[in-house]
Structures are given as structure tokens and as C-alpha cells.
């Protein structure tokens, strides 16, 4: 399911690594990922869960990983 809040082309490799760290290593929820990204980079979406999911999908794509498989899920 794609919500189109995030264009993967706008996610740098460094951002993708940070998003992956939050989601995979620090076990952030999608809502927490969205809030952390908003706090760090700014966004109009705040802690919107769908935005967080889209960030994770885009980051996984940038890193060449499948966002619907481990370690993302």
C-alpha cells in the first residue's frame, strides 16, 4: 500500500540509513519514525503514521531492500 507522502528520489542515502536505524535498530513505530524525521528534517506531516510508513518504504528502496520483509517488518 503506497500513500505517496514521500518521493523516494528525495531520500538521500544518509537519510535512508537514519530511517532504517530508527525503524530496524531502535524499533520505532511508523508514527515514531515520522515524528523523528519531522523533528530532524522538518515536514508538514508530524507524527502521521502513513507518512512514517512511506518514509520506511522509500528508505528501503534507496538501500535496495524490500520494505515488506525482514528486517523492516
BAKOL-859125 format. One record per residue (C-alpha): residue in three letters; x, y, z. Coordinates in Angstrom, 1 decimal. Layout:
BEGIN
PT  ALA  X  Y  Z
...
END
This chain:
BEGIN
PT  UNK  0.0  0.0  0.0
PT  UNK  1.5  3.3  -1.1
PT  UNK  0.3  6.6  0.4
PT  UNK  2.5  8.9  -1.8
PT  UNK  3.6  11.2  1.0
PT  UNK  7.3  10.6  0.1
PT  UNK  9.1  10.6  -3.2
PT  UNK  12.0  8.1  -2.9
PT  UNK  14.1  10.5  -5.0
PT  UNK  14.0  13.0  -2.1
PT  UNK  15.6  10.5  0.3
PT  UNK  19.4  10.6  0.4
PT  UNK  21.4  7.5  1.3
PT  UNK  22.3  9.2  4.6
PT  UNK  18.6  9.8  5.3
PT  UNK  17.7  6.2  4.4
PT  UNK  20.3  4.9  6.8
PT  UNK  18.9  7.1  9.6
PT  UNK  15.3  6.0  8.9
PT  UNK  16.5  2.4  8.8
PT  UNK  18.2  2.9  12.2
PT  UNK  15.1  4.3  13.8
PT  UNK  12.8  1.6  12.4
PT  UNK  15.0  -1.5  12.5
PT  UNK  17.6  -1.0  15.2
PT  UNK  15.7  1.3  17.6
PT  UNK  12.4  -0.4  16.9
PT  UNK  10.5  2.8  16.2
PT  UNK  6.8  2.6  15.2
PT  UNK  5.9  4.2  11.9
PT  UNK  4.4  7.1  13.9
PT  UNK  7.7  7.5  15.8
PT  UNK  9.7  7.4  12.6
PT  UNK  7.5  10.2  11.2
PT  UNK  7.9  12.3  14.3
PT  UNK  11.7  11.8  14.4
PT  UNK  12.0  12.7  10.7
PT  UNK  9.8  15.8  11.2
PT  UNK  11.9  16.8  14.2
PT  UNK  15.2  16.3  12.3
PT  UNK  14.3  17.4  8.8
PT  UNK  11.0  19.2  9.1
PT  UNK  7.7  18.2  7.4
PT  UNK  4.1  19.1  7.4
PT  UNK  3.1  15.6  8.4
PT  UNK  4.4  15.5  12.0
PT  UNK  3.8  12.0  13.5
PT  UNK  1.4  10.9  10.8
PT  UNK  1.6  7.1  10.7
PT  UNK  1.1  6.8  7.0
PT  UNK  4.0  9.3  6.4
PT  UNK  6.2  7.1  8.6
PT  UNK  5.3  4.0  6.6
PT  UNK  6.1  5.9  3.4
PT  UNK  9.4  7.0  4.8
PT  UNK  10.3  3.5  5.6
PT  UNK  9.3  2.2  2.2
PT  UNK  11.3  4.9  0.4
PT  UNK  14.3  4.3  2.6
PT  UNK  14.3  0.6  2.0
PT  UNK  14.1  1.2  -1.8
PT  UNK  17.0  3.6  -1.6
PT  UNK  19.0  0.9  0.3
PT  UNK  18.0  -1.8  -2.2
PT  UNK  16.0  -3.7  0.5
PT  UNK  12.4  -5.0  0.4
PT  UNK  10.3  -2.9  2.8
PT  UNK  7.8  -5.8  3.2
PT  UNK  10.4  -8.3  4.5
PT  UNK  12.8  -8.5  7.4
PT  UNK  14.4  -6.6  8.9
PT  UNK  11.8  -3.9  8.1
PT  UNK  8.8  -5.8  9.3
END
